[in-house]
Amino acid sequence: MLRYRDDGNLHKDFHRTTNGTISYLRRTHGREVLDETFRRTARDVYRSIHDDLKAGDWDQLIEHWTYFFDREEGDYTLEHTEDEIRLTVHSCPAIAYLLARQIEVDPDFCRQTEVMNTTWAEGTPFAISTEVLGDGRCVQTIRRNRP
């Protein structure tokens, strides 16, 4: 079950705040501090996703992906096989929001997805890859590790 499920008003301006925070941390403290912030968010805030993955259950991660993309009317496709789930993001709602307001997207904005996915997969029977394609597009793939 998804631990965090926002059901109130959707205030997309938090994307501006996230982008600004990422930019500030990267410029002021460097990428290592930025990455550690993302790792702590994955480990502490979204701990239940990691716990489920350690137990061999990827359902909460998939629910997390689809819930937030659906909530923001993101353009994505989800492909599912026995050993792999692939989320192809055709248009990231966060990046679309920033660009529509002529806000420069920080070069490390998508790094949060990359680092959090990698952190969630640590010590689990899964591998998660994130391929950032640019222009608000990416492919996130979770695969079961087979012996």
Backbone as JSON Lines, residues from 0, in Angstrom:
{"i":0,"aa":"M","n":[0.83,-1.18,0.0],"ca":[0.0,0.0,0.0],"c":[0.88,1.25,0.0]}
{"i":1,"aa":"L","n":[0.53,2.19,-0.83],"ca":[1.29,3.42,-0.97],"c":[1.21,4.24,0.31]}
{"i":2,"aa":"R","n":[2.35,4.54,0.91],"ca":[2.4,5.26,2.18],"c":[1.96,6.71,2.03]}
{"i":3,"aa":"Y","n":[2.46,7.36,1.0],"ca":[2.12,8.76,0.78],"c":[1.17,8.88,-0.4]}
{"i":4,"aa":"R","n":[-0.02,9.33,-0.12],"ca":[-1.03,9.5,-1.16],"c":[-1.69,10.86,-0.92]}
{"i":5,"aa":"D","n":[-1.28,11.84,-1.7],"ca":[-1.86,13.17,-1.58],"c":[-3.25,13.15,-2.18]}
{"i":6,"aa":"D","n":[-4.21,13.66,-1.43],"ca":[-5.56,13.69,-1.99],"c":[-6.19,15.07,-1.89]}
{"i":7,"aa":"G","n":[-5.43,16.04,-1.45],"ca":[-5.93,17.41,-1.39],"c":[-5.69,18.13,-2.71]}
{"i":8,"aa":"N","n":[-5.75,19.44,-2.65],"ca":[-5.49,20.24,-3.84],"c":[-4.07,20.0,-4.34]}
{"i":9,"aa":"L","n":[-3.93,20.01,-5.64],"ca":[-2.63,19.81,-6.26],"c":[-2.02,21.18,-6.56]}
{"i":10,"aa":"H","n":[-0.91,21.48,-5.9],"ca":[-0.21,22.74,-6.11],"c":[1.1,22.44,-6.84]}
{"i":11,"aa":"K","n":[1.05,22.55,-8.14],"ca":[2.22,22.17,-8.94],"c":[3.41,23.1,-8.75]}
{"i":12,"aa":"D","n":[3.22,24.21,-8.07],"ca":[4.35,25.12,-7.88],"c":[5.44,24.5,-7.01]}
{"i":13,"aa":"F","n":[5.14,23.37,-6.36],"ca":[6.2,22.69,-5.6],"c":[7.31,22.23,-6.54]}
{"i":14,"aa":"H","n":[7.01,22.06,-7.83],"ca":[8.06,21.7,-8.79],"c":[9.08,22.83,-8.9]}
{"i":15,"aa":"R","n":[8.61,24.07,-8.83],"ca":[9.52,25.22,-8.86],"c":[10.42,25.2,-7.63]}
{"i":16,"aa":"T","n":[9.83,24.9,-6.47],"ca":[10.6,24.85,-5.22],"c":[11.62,23.71,-5.27]}
{"i":17,"aa":"T","n":[11.2,22.56,-5.76],"ca":[12.13,21.43,-5.87],"c":[13.29,21.78,-6.8]}
{"i":18,"aa":"N","n":[12.98,22.35,-7.94],"ca":[14.01,22.74,-8.9],"c":[14.99,23.74,-8.26]}
{"i":19,"aa":"G","n":[14.45,24.73,-7.55],"ca":[15.3,25.72,-6.89],"c":[16.17,25.13,-5.8]}
{"i":20,"aa":"T","n":[15.6,24.19,-5.05],"ca":[16.36,23.52,-3.99],"c":[17.5,22.68,-4.56]}
{"i":21,"aa":"I","n":[17.2,21.95,-5.62],"ca":[18.24,21.15,-6.28],"c":[19.36,22.06,-6.77]}
{"i":22,"aa":"S","n":[18.99,23.15,-7.4],"ca":[19.98,24.09,-7.91],"c":[20.84,24.67,-6.77]}
{"i":23,"aa":"Y","n":[20.19,25.06,-5.69],"ca":[20.91,25.63,-4.55],"c":[21.89,24.62,-3.95]}
{"i":24,"aa":"L","n":[21.41,23.41,-3.69],"ca":[22.28,22.39,-3.08],"c":[23.47,22.07,-3.98]}
{"i":25,"aa":"R","n":[23.22,21.91,-5.27],"ca":[24.3,21.58,-6.21],"c":[25.33,22.7,-6.25]}
{"i":26,"aa":"R","n":[24.86,23.95,-6.4],"ca":[25.78,25.08,-6.53],"c":[26.52,25.38,-5.23]}
{"i":27,"aa":"T","n":[25.83,25.27,-4.1],"ca":[26.39,25.67,-2.81],"c":[27.2,24.56,-2.15]}
{"i":28,"aa":"H","n":[26.74,23.32,-2.27],"ca":[27.37,22.24,-1.53],"c":[27.93,21.12,-2.41]}
{"i":29,"aa":"G","n":[27.61,21.12,-3.68],"ca":[28.15,20.12,-4.59],"c":[27.22,18.94,-4.78]}
{"i":30,"aa":"R","n":[27.57,18.16,-5.77],"ca":[26.72,17.03,-6.17],"c":[26.65,15.94,-5.1]}
{"i":31,"aa":"E","n":[27.71,15.72,-4.34],"ca":[27.68,14.67,-3.32],"c":[26.62,14.96,-2.26]}
{"i":32,"aa":"V","n":[26.52,16.21,-1.82],"ca":[25.49,16.58,-0.85],"c":[24.1,16.43,-1.48]}
{"i":33,"aa":"L","n":[23.99,16.83,-2.73],"ca":[22.72,16.67,-3.45],"c":[22.33,15.2,-3.51]}
{"i":34,"aa":"D","n":[23.27,14.34,-3.9],"ca":[22.99,12.91,-3.97],"c":[22.64,12.33,-2.61]}
{"i":35,"aa":"E","n":[23.33,12.76,-1.58],"ca":[23.03,12.26,-0.24],"c":[21.62,12.68,0.19]}
{"i":36,"aa":"T","n":[21.21,13.86,-0.19],"ca":[19.84,14.31,0.09],"c":[18.83,13.39,-0.59]}
{"i":37,"aa":"F","n":[19.09,13.03,-1.84],"ca":[18.2,12.12,-2.56],"c":[18.21,10.73,-1.93]}
{"i":38,"aa":"R","n":[19.4,10.25,-1.54],"ca":[19.5,8.93,-0.9],"c":[18.72,8.9,0.41]}
{"i":39,"aa":"R","n":[18.85,9.95,1.2],"ca":[18.12,10.02,2.48],"c":[16.62,10.08,2.25]}
{"i":40,"aa":"T","n":[16.21,10.78,1.23],"ca":[14.77,10.84,0.91],"c":[14.26,9.45,0.56]}
{"i":41,"aa":"A","n":[15.01,8.73,-0.26],"ca":[14.6,7.37,-0.64],"c":[14.59,6.45,0.57]}
{"i":42,"aa":"R","n":[15.64,6.54,1.42],"ca":[15.76,5.64,2.57],"c":[14.81,5.99,3.7]}
{"i":43,"aa":"D","n":[14.6,7.27,3.95],"ca":[13.85,7.69,5.13],"c":[12.39,8.04,4.83]}
{"i":44,"aa":"V","n":[12.18,8.89,3.87],"ca":[10.81,9.32,3.57],"c":[10.02,8.2,2.9]}
{"i":45,"aa":"Y","n":[10.65,7.54,1.95],"ca":[9.97,6.47,1.19],"c":[10.49,5.09,1.58]}
{"i":46,"aa":"R","n":[10.79,4.91,2.84],"ca":[11.34,3.66,3.36],"c":[10.48,2.45,3.01]}
{"i":47,"aa":"S","n":[9.17,2.61,3.04],"ca":[8.29,1.46,2.8],"c":[8.45,0.91,1.39]}
{"i":48,"aa":"I","n":[8.8,1.76,0.42],"ca":[9.06,1.25,-0.94],"c":[10.27,0.32,-0.9]}
{"i":49,"aa":"H","n":[11.33,0.78,-0.25],"ca":[12.54,-0.04,-0.15],"c":[12.28,-1.34,0.62]}
{"i":50,"aa":"D","n":[11.54,-1.23,1.71],"ca":[11.23,-2.43,2.51],"c":[10.47,-3.46,1.67]}
{"i":51,"aa":"D","n":[9.5,-3.0,0.89],"ca":[8.76,-3.92,0.02],"c":[9.66,-4.54,-1.04]}
{"i":52,"aa":"L","n":[10.53,-3.73,-1.61],"ca":[11.45,-4.27,-2.63],"c":[12.37,-5.32,-2.01]}
{"i":53,"aa":"K","n":[12.86,-5.07,-0.79],"ca":[13.7,-6.06,-0.12],"c":[12.95,-7.37,0.06]}
{"i":54,"aa":"A","n":[11.64,-7.29,0.27],"ca":[10.81,-8.48,0.45],"c":[10.41,-9.11,-0.89]}
{"i":55,"aa":"G","n":[10.9,-8.52,-2.0],"ca":[10.59,-9.09,-3.32],"c":[9.31,-8.57,-3.94]}
{"i":56,"aa":"D","n":[8.76,-7.5,-3.39],"ca":[7.47,-6.97,-3.87],"c":[7.67,-5.59,-4.5]}
{"i":57,"aa":"W","n":[7.39,-5.5,-5.78],"ca":[7.57,-4.23,-6.47],"c":[6.27,-3.44,-6.62]}
{"i":58,"aa":"D","n":[5.18,-3.93,-6.07],"ca":[3.88,-3.29,-6.27],"c":[3.81,-1.85,-5.76]}
{"i":59,"aa":"Q","n":[4.41,-1.56,-4.6],"ca":[4.33,-0.2,-4.07],"c":[5.1,0.79,-4.95]}
{"i":60,"aa":"L","n":[6.23,0.37,-5.48],"ca":[6.98,1.26,-6.38],"c":[6.15,1.56,-7.63]}
{"i":61,"aa":"I","n":[5.52,0.53,-8.19],"ca":[4.71,0.73,-9.38],"c":[3.51,1.64,-9.05]}
{"i":62,"aa":"E","n":[2.91,1.42,-7.89],"ca":[1.8,2.28,-7.47],"c":[2.28,3.72,-7.29]}
{"i":63,"aa":"H","n":[3.45,3.89,-6.72],"ca":[4.04,5.22,-6.54],"c":[4.2,5.9,-7.9]}
{"i":64,"aa":"W","n":[4.82,5.22,-8.85],"ca":[5.03,5.78,-10.18],"c":[3.69,6.19,-10.81]}
{"i":65,"aa":"T","n":[2.77,5.26,-10.87],"ca":[1.52,5.51,-11.6],"c":[0.62,6.51,-10.87]}
{"i":66,"aa":"Y","n":[0.57,6.44,-9.55],"ca":[-0.28,7.37,-8.8],"c":[0.09,8.81,-9.09]}
{"i":67,"aa":"F","n":[1.38,9.14,-8.98],"ca":[1.79,10.52,-9.14],"c":[1.72,10.98,-10.59]}
{"i":68,"aa":"F","n":[2.03,10.11,-11.54],"ca":[1.89,10.49,-12.94],"c":[0.42,10.67,-13.31]}
{"i":69,"aa":"D","n":[-0.45,9.8,-12.82],"ca":[-1.88,9.96,-13.09],"c":[-2.43,11.22,-12.44]}
{"i":70,"aa":"R","n":[-2.02,11.48,-11.21],"ca":[-2.51,12.65,-10.48],"c":[-2.19,13.94,-11.23]}
{"i":71,"aa":"E","n":[-1.04,13.97,-11.88],"ca":[-0.63,15.18,-12.6],"c":[-0.87,15.07,-14.1]}
{"i":72,"aa":"E","n":[-1.6,14.06,-14.5],"ca":[-1.92,13.85,-15.91],"c":[-0.66,13.78,-16.77]}
{"i":73,"aa":"G","n":[0.33,13.04,-16.28],"ca":[1.56,12.84,-17.02],"c":[1.33,11.89,-18.19]}
{"i":74,"aa":"D","n":[2.14,12.05,-19.2],"ca":[2.07,11.21,-20.38],"c":[3.12,10.11,-20.24]}
{"i":75,"aa":"Y","n":[2.64,8.87,-20.01],"ca":[3.55,7.75,-19.81],"c":[2.9,6.46,-20.27]}
{"i":76,"aa":"T","n":[3.74,5.45,-20.45],"ca":[3.24,4.1,-20.69],"c":[3.94,3.17,-19.71]}
{"i":77,"aa":"L","n":[3.24,2.11,-19.35],"ca":[3.78,1.12,-18.42],"c":[3.67,-0.24,-19.08]}
{"i":78,"aa":"E","n":[4.81,-0.9,-19.21],"ca":[4.85,-2.25,-19.79],"c":[5.28,-3.21,-18.7]}
{"i":79,"aa":"H","n":[4.64,-4.36,-18.65],"ca":[4.85,-5.3,-17.54],"c":[5.04,-6.71,-18.1]}
{"i":80,"aa":"T","n":[6.13,-7.34,-17.69],"ca":[6.33,-8.77,-17.94],"c":[6.57,-9.43,-16.59]}
{"i":81,"aa":"E","n":[6.8,-10.71,-16.6],"ca":[7.04,-11.42,-15.34],"c":[8.28,-10.91,-14.61]}
{"i":82,"aa":"D","n":[9.31,-10.52,-15.36],"ca":[10.59,-10.14,-14.76],"c":[10.93,-8.66,-14.87]}
{"i":83,"aa":"E","n":[10.08,-7.89,-15.53],"ca":[10.45,-6.5,-15.78],"c":[9.22,-5.61,-15.88]}
{"i":84,"aa":"I","n":[9.36,-4.4,-15.34],"ca":[8.36,-3.36,-15.53],"c":[9.1,-2.14,-16.06]}
{"i":85,"aa":"R","n":[8.57,-1.6,-17.14],"ca":[9.2,-0.45,-17.78],"c":[8.22,0.72,-17.81]}
{"i":86,"aa":"L","n":[8.63,1.82,-17.17],"ca":[7.87,3.06,-17.18],"c":[8.54,3.98,-18.19]}
{"i":87,"aa":"T","n":[7.84,4.29,-19.26],"ca":[8.36,5.22,-20.26],"c":[7.61,6.53,-20.09]}
{"i":88,"aa":"V","n":[8.35,7.55,-19.71],"ca":[7.76,8.87,-19.5],"c":[7.95,9.66,-20.8]}
{"i":89,"aa":"H","n":[6.82,9.99,-21.42],"ca":[6.85,10.74,-22.66],"c":[6.89,12.25,-22.4]}
{"i":90,"aa":"S","n":[6.32,12.66,-21.27],"ca":[6.35,14.07,-20.87],"c":[6.21,14.14,-19.36]}
{"i":91,"aa":"C","n":[7.28,14.53,-18.7],"ca":[7.28,14.65,-17.24],"c":[6.47,15.88,-16.84]}
{"i":92,"aa":"P","n":[5.46,15.71,-15.99],"ca":[4.64,16.85,-15.59],"c":[5.44,17.95,-14.89]}
{"i":93,"aa":"A","n":[6.45,17.58,-14.12],"ca":[7.25,18.58,-13.41],"c":[8.03,19.44,-14.4]}
{"i":94,"aa":"I","n":[8.69,18.8,-15.34],"ca":[9.48,19.55,-16.31],"c":[8.56,20.37,-17.22]}
{"i":95,"aa":"A","n":[7.44,19.8,-17.62],"ca":[6.48,20.54,-18.45],"c":[5.99,21.79,-17.72]}
{"i":96,"aa":"Y","n":[5.74,21.67,-16.41],"ca":[5.29,22.81,-15.62],"c":[6.36,23.91,-15.61]}
{"i":97,"aa":"L","n":[7.6,23.53,-15.36],"ca":[8.69,24.51,-15.31],"c":[8.88,25.19,-16.67]}
{"i":98,"aa":"L","n":[8.92,24.4,-17.73],"ca":[9.15,24.97,-19.05],"c":[8.01,25.88,-19.49]}
{"i":99,"aa":"A","n":[6.78,25.53,-19.12],"ca":[5.63,26.36,-19.48],"c":[5.71,27.73,-18.82]}
{"i":100,"aa":"R","n":[6.45,27.84,-17.73],"ca":[6.61,29.1,-17.02],"c":[7.98,29.72,-17.3]}
{"i":101,"aa":"Q","n":[8.66,29.2,-18.28],"ca":[9.98,29.68,-18.71],"c":[10.98,29.68,-17.57]}
{"i":102,"aa":"I","n":[10.91,28.63,-16.74],"ca":[11.86,28.44,-15.65],"c":[12.91,27.45,-16.13]}
{"i":103,"aa":"E","n":[14.16,27.83,-16.02],"ca":[15.24,26.95,-16.44],"c":[15.28,25.72,-15.54]}
{"i":104,"aa":"V","n":[15.27,24.56,-16.15],"ca":[15.32,23.3,-15.42],"c":[16.77,23.03,-15.04]}
{"i":105,"aa":"D","n":[17.01,22.81,-13.74],"ca":[18.37,22.53,-13.29],"c":[18.91,21.28,-13.99]}
{"i":106,"aa":"P","n":[20.18,21.3,-14.38],"ca":[20.75,20.13,-15.07],"c":[20.67,18.84,-14.26]}
{"i":107,"aa":"D","n":[20.56,18.94,-12.94],"ca":[20.47,17.75,-12.09],"c":[19.05,17.46,-11.61]}
{"i":108,"aa":"F","n":[18.06,18.08,-12.22],"ca":[16.68,17.87,-11.79],"c":[16.29,16.4,-11.85]}
{"i":109,"aa":"C","n":[16.61,15.72,-12.93],"ca":[16.24,14.31,-13.09],"c":[17.13,13.38,-12.27]}
{"i":110,"aa":"R","n":[18.21,13.9,-11.75],"ca":[19.12,13.09,-10.93],"c":[18.4,12.55,-9.7]}
{"i":111,"aa":"Q","n":[17.41,13.29,-9.2],"ca":[16.66,12.8,-8.04],"c":[16.03,11.45,-8.36]}
{"i":112,"aa":"T","n":[15.5,11.28,-9.55],"ca":[14.89,10.01,-9.95],"c":[15.95,8.93,-10.05]}
{"i":113,"aa":"E","n":[17.07,9.24,-10.68],"ca":[18.15,8.27,-10.85],"c":[18.66,7.77,-9.5]}
{"i":114,"aa":"V","n":[18.98,8.7,-8.6],"ca":[19.58,8.34,-7.31],"c":[18.57,7.62,-6.42]}
{"i":115,"aa":"M","n":[17.34,8.1,-6.4],"ca":[16.34,7.44,-5.56],"c":[16.06,6.02,-6.06]}
{"i":116,"aa":"N","n":[15.96,5.82,-7.36],"ca":[15.75,4.47,-7.89],"c":[16.91,3.54,-7.52]}
{"i":117,"aa":"T","n":[18.12,4.02,-7.67],"ca":[19.3,3.22,-7.33],"c":[19.3,2.88,-5.84]}
{"i":118,"aa":"T","n":[18.97,3.85,-5.01],"ca":[18.94,3.63,-3.56],"c":[17.87,2.61,-3.18]}
{"i":119,"aa":"W","n":[16.69,2.73,-3.79],"ca":[15.62,1.77,-3.49],"c":[16.03,0.35,-3.84]}
{"i":120,"aa":"A","n":[16.81,0.18,-4.89],"ca":[17.17,-1.17,-5.35],"c":[18.28,-1.8,-4.51]}
{"i":121,"aa":"E","n":[19.02,-1.02,-3.75],"ca":[20.15,-1.56,-2.97],"c":[19.68,-2.63,-2.0]}
{"i":122,"aa":"G","n":[20.35,-3.77,-2.03],"ca":[20.04,-4.85,-1.1],"c":[18.73,-5.56,-1.37]}
{"i":123,"aa":"T","n":[18.21,-5.41,-2.58],"ca":[16.94,-6.05,-2.95],"c":[17.18,-7.03,-4.09]}
{"i":124,"aa":"P","n":[16.19,-7.85,-4.4],"ca":[16.33,-8.76,-5.54],"c":[16.01,-8.09,-6.88]}
{"i":125,"aa":"F","n":[16.13,-6.75,-6.93],"ca":[15.81,-6.0,-8.13],"c":[16.96,-5.09,-8.53]}
{"i":126,"aa":"A","n":[16.98,-4.74,-9.8],"ca":[17.83,-3.68,-10.31],"c":[16.9,-2.66,-10.96]}
{"i":127,"aa":"I","n":[17.19,-1.39,-10.74],"ca":[16.38,-0.34,-11.35],"c":[17.32,0.54,-12.17]}
{"i":128,"aa":"S","n":[17.0,0.69,-13.43],"ca":[17.77,1.59,-14.28],"c":[16.91,2.79,-14.66]}
{"i":129,"aa":"T","n":[17.57,3.91,-14.82],"ca":[16.89,5.15,-15.23],"c":[17.68,5.74,-16.38]}
{"i":130,"aa":"E","n":[17.03,5.83,-17.52],"ca":[17.66,6.42,-18.7],"c":[16.97,7.76,-18.97]}
{"i":131,"aa":"V","n":[17.7,8.85,-18.72],"ca":[17.17,10.18,-18.95],"c":[17.42,10.53,-20.42]}
{"i":132,"aa":"L","n":[16.34,10.79,-21.14],"ca":[16.42,11.04,-22.58],"c":[16.4,12.53,-22.92]}
{"i":133,"aa":"G","n":[16.1,13.37,-21.95],"ca":[16.03,14.81,-22.17],"c":[14.63,15.26,-22.51]}
{"i":134,"aa":"D","n":[14.4,16.56,-22.41],"ca":[13.11,17.16,-22.73],"c":[11.96,16.54,-21.94]}
{"i":135,"aa":"G","n":[12.22,16.17,-20.68],"ca":[11.17,15.61,-19.83],"c":[10.8,14.18,-20.15]}
{"i":136,"aa":"R","n":[11.7,13.47,-20.82],"ca":[11.44,12.08,-21.18],"c":[12.48,11.18,-20.49]}
{"i":137,"aa":"C","n":[12.02,10.0,-20.07],"ca":[12.94,9.03,-19.49],"c":[12.32,7.64,-19.57]}
{"i":138,"aa":"V","n":[13.16,6.66,-19.32],"ca":[12.7,5.28,-19.21],"c":[13.24,4.74,-17.89]}
{"i":139,"aa":"Q","n":[12.32,4.3,-17.03],"ca":[12.69,3.69,-15.75],"c":[12.31,2.22,-15.82]}
{"i":140,"aa":"T","n":[13.27,1.36,-15.57],"ca":[13.03,-0.07,-15.69],"c":[13.44,-0.78,-14.41]}
{"i":141,"aa":"I","n":[12.53,-1.58,-13.88],"ca":[12.86,-2.41,-12.73],"c":[12.83,-3.86,-13.19]}
{"i":142,"aa":"R","n":[13.92,-4.59,-12.87],"ca":[14.07,-5.98,-13.29],"c":[14.35,-6.86,-12.08]}
{"i":143,"aa":"R","n":[13.78,-8.04,-12.11],"ca":[14.13,-9.02,-11.09],"c":[15.51,-9.58,-11.41]}
{"i":144,"aa":"N","n":[16.36,-9.61,-10.4],"ca":[17.67,-10.25,-10.57],"c":[17.45,-11.76,-10.53]}
{"i":145,"aa":"R","n":[17.95,-12.43,-11.52],"ca":[17.83,-13.9,-11.58],"c":[19.18,-14.52,-11.29]}
{"i":146,"aa":"P","n":[19.19,-15.58,-10.48],"ca":[20.47,-16.24,-10.15],"c":[21.12,-16.86,-11.37]}
